[in-house]
């Protein structure tokens, strides 16, 4: 579990992180989204007890990041943008070294490294120097290192960066599996499609402050408004006599379709369908208009920059 309150970090006269409040339960994935320099990396460094907050507090896996820094670091697996790989080592030597850092026994180090190397498809290359690896292979090895001590909390910065589609899917599957085993996971990513697949909670950070936070559906509704639906008819039909529920706005109509905005779809959509059926309309389909995290993110960022320009 990760909890923060008013988490802030100031470097001289620059406020890099300002008042961040997070609550990520075991078995949840939080995606932290933002531009480069928005404060994501500084936040992660405070959560790993590598930086002390200037204000506020954070607890990771039950440990205070200031008072119990060693316990925090022992409980967290970290994948950073700069991997810190030792290019002259082989993959076996590298994972064994970090297994010793985490005080794993010789037997546990071998068992864990063999499993991770096989899982990420690196067994055949495990005795080659890391300097000979491709970018994708290095990314997989860095992720294996983060998981070497089987941590309860994972902080992952661009976990599928530079990977081919098959490897990226493997990593996404592994992240989902880790979530199901009640781990707490924070992902920093620019891959919004990937975030849509994986994240339970999404936080958008800009200039060190959280602008918006919630589930994807919460963000869609709060940022883009109520969902829109298109109702299609198999035959041309005059819908002028149709009375819609009070919380439904008619956006457009043609002879073969209606487009509506619905505040409470679970209540109102069945009412609409009953009314259409009573009027003998030949309804072929009712479909929600697709709305993506990219639309949400771009609007939140545009609104934030617009407010700055006004000021």
N, C-alpha and C positions, 0 to 999 in steps of 0.2 A: 504494500500500500504506500501511496505517496500523498502527503498532505503539505500544503504550504499556505501561509497567511502573510499578506503584505510583503512578499519576498522581493527584495530590492538590492541592486548593486550599483554603486557609484564609483567611477574612476576619476579622481580629481573633480573637475567640474562637469563631467559627462555622466548622466544617469542612464546606464545601459539597460537595466531592468527596473521597472517601477510598479510595485504593489501587485505582484502576481499571486493570485489565489487559485490553487489547484486541489482537487480531491479525486485521486484515481484509486479505485478499489482493486483488490486482488481479483484476477480474472477479467480485467478491463484493459483496453488499449486506448490511450489518448494520443491523438495526432496534434502536434504543435506546428502550425503553419505560419509562414511569414517570409518576407524578403531577406536576403542576405544582410546581416547587420541589424536585424530587428530585435535581437536579444535571445534567440533560441539557444545558441551555444553557451552563452553566459548562464542562462537558466540551468542548462544541463550540468555545467561545471559546478554550480552550487548544489545541485541535487546529488552529485557524486562526492561532495565534501572536498573538492579541489579548490574552490573559492569560498570564502566566508561572506555571508550576506552583510550588506551595510545596514539593512533594516529588515524586520520581519523574521520569520522562522520557517524551517522545513523539517519534516520527518520522513524518512525513507525506510521502509521495512520496520517501522517502529523506533528507529534510531534518529536522534537529533543530529543534524549535519554539522553542527558546531561542537557539541559536547561529545559525540560518539563517532567522530570521523572515520576511525579505523573500522568500526563495525559496519558503517554505511558502505565503505568501499568493498568490504568482504561480502556484502549482500547484493551487490550490483554488478551486472555485466554491461559493458559500455562499448558501443561501436561509434567511433568518431570519424569525422570527415577525413582527418589526417590519421591514417591507420597506425603509424608507429611500428611498421614491420621491420624486422632485422634482416636485411637483404642477403647477408652471408650465411644465415642459418637455413637449414632445411625445415620443411613444415613440421616434421616430427620433433626436431630439436626445439622449434619455436613453441609448440604447444606444451611440450614437456617442461620447458623453462617457466611458462606461465602457470602450469600446474604446480610447480614448486613454489612460485610466488603465493599461490593460494593454499599452500600447505597440504596439498593432496599427497597421498601415499604413492609409492612407485607403481603399485598395482592399479590404483585408481587413475593415475595419470595415463598409463598405457591403455586401459580399457576405454577411458573417456576420449582420448585422442584418436584411437582406432575407430570408434563409433562416429565421431564428428568428421573425420577425413573421408570415411566411406559415405556418410550421409551427403556430404557436399561434393562428392565425386572427385576427391583429391588424392585417393589412395595411391594411384599409379604415379602421381607426381610428388609423393610425400617425401622422397629422398633427394629431390632436386632443390637447389638453392632458390629461395623466394625471389631473388632478383631476376630469375628466369621466368617468373610467372607473368601471365597476362593481367590486365587490370581487373577483369572479372574474377580470376582465380585468387587474386590478392584480396578482393572484397569478401569472397567466401571464407578465406582463411581468417580474416579479421573477425568475421562473424562467429566462426568456430572458436576463436580465442575468447570472445565475449561470453560464450556459453560453456567454456571449459569447466568452470566450477559449479555449473548447474544453478545459477543464481535465481533468487525469487523476484528480482526486479531487473528489467532490461531497459536501457536507454539507447536507442538506435538512431543514428544520424544517417539518412539516406541509405537504408539497408539493402536496396537492390540496385544501387548506382553501378553503372558499367557492366551489368550482367546481361547475358543473352536471355531471351524470353523464357526458355525452359528453366534456367537457373533461377530467374526472378520468381517464377511460379513456385519452384521448390522452396525458396526462402519465405514467400508469402504463406505457403502451407505450413512451414515450420513455425512461423510467428503465430498463426492461428492455433496450432497444436499447443504451443507454449501458453497461449491465453487460456485454453481449455484446462490446463493443469494449474490454474489459479495463480499464474504469475501476473505481475503488474508491469505493463509495457508502455513506454513513451516513444513515439516515433516522430522524428523531424524529417519531413519529406516535401519535395516539390512535385512529386508524382501524385496528383490529386485523384486520379482514377484508382490508384492503389490505396489511398487513404479511404476512399468511399467503400472499398471492399473490406478493409481491416478494422477501421476505427469505430469504437463505441462512442467516444466523445471527441470533439474537435475544438481546438482553441486557436484563434487567429490573433497573432501578436504583431504589433506595429510600434516602432520606436519605444520598445520596452514595456508596453502596456497591452493587456489582453483586451481586444476590442469586442470580441464575441466568443461565446463558449456554449457548447451544448451538443446534443445529438445532431446528426445530419438533418433529420426531419425538423428538429427545432430550428436549426439555422435556416433551412429553406423557407419555413413559414415566417420567421422573424425578419428575414432579409428580403425575400422575394414575394411575401404575401401568401394568401390562401392558395391552395392548389387549383389548377385549371384542368377541365376535362372537355374532351370532344366526344359528342354523342353522334354516332353515324347510323343512318337509316339505309335499308337495302333498296327502298323505293323513294321516289320524290314524295314529300309530305308537307302539308301546310301546317306549320307549328305556331301560327299567329295566335291561336286560341289557348295555348298552353300557359297555365299559371304555375310559376316556379315558387318554391319555398322562400320565405323572407330572407334567409341568409345566402341565397344564391343570386349571383349577378349574371345576366345574359351579356356575353361579350360580342357574339356574332351569330348569324344564322344564315343558312342556305337551304335550298330545297332538300338536300340530303344530309344535313348535319347541323348541330348546334354546338357552340362553344360557350362554356359557363365557368364562373369562378365560384367555388364552394367552400364556405367557412368550416362546415362540419360534414365532411363527406360520408362518414359512417351513418349519420342520421338522414342526410338530405338525398344522397344518391338513390337509396331504395324508394324514397318518396317520388323522386323524379321518374324513376322507371315504372312505378305503379300508375302515375298519371299518364305516362305515354302509352302504357298498355291499355288503360281505360279508353284512350282515344284511338285505339287500334293502329298505333304507329308501329312500323316494322323496324324495331331497333336491331341493328346488326352488331354494334359494339359500343362500349363506353370506356374510354381510355384516358388515363391521366397524361397530360402533357409533360414530357420529360424535363426535369430541372436538375442541374448538376451542381456538384461542389464548386466547379470552376466558376459558374455563374455567381454563386454566393461569394466566393473569395474575391472575384474581381469587383463586385459591387461594394463589398465592405471596404476594400482598399481604395476604390474611387471616392467613396463617401468620406473616408478619413483624410485623403489628400485634399478633397474639396473644402472640408472644414478648415484645414490649414491655410488654404489660399484666401478664404474669407477673412481669417484672423490677420 
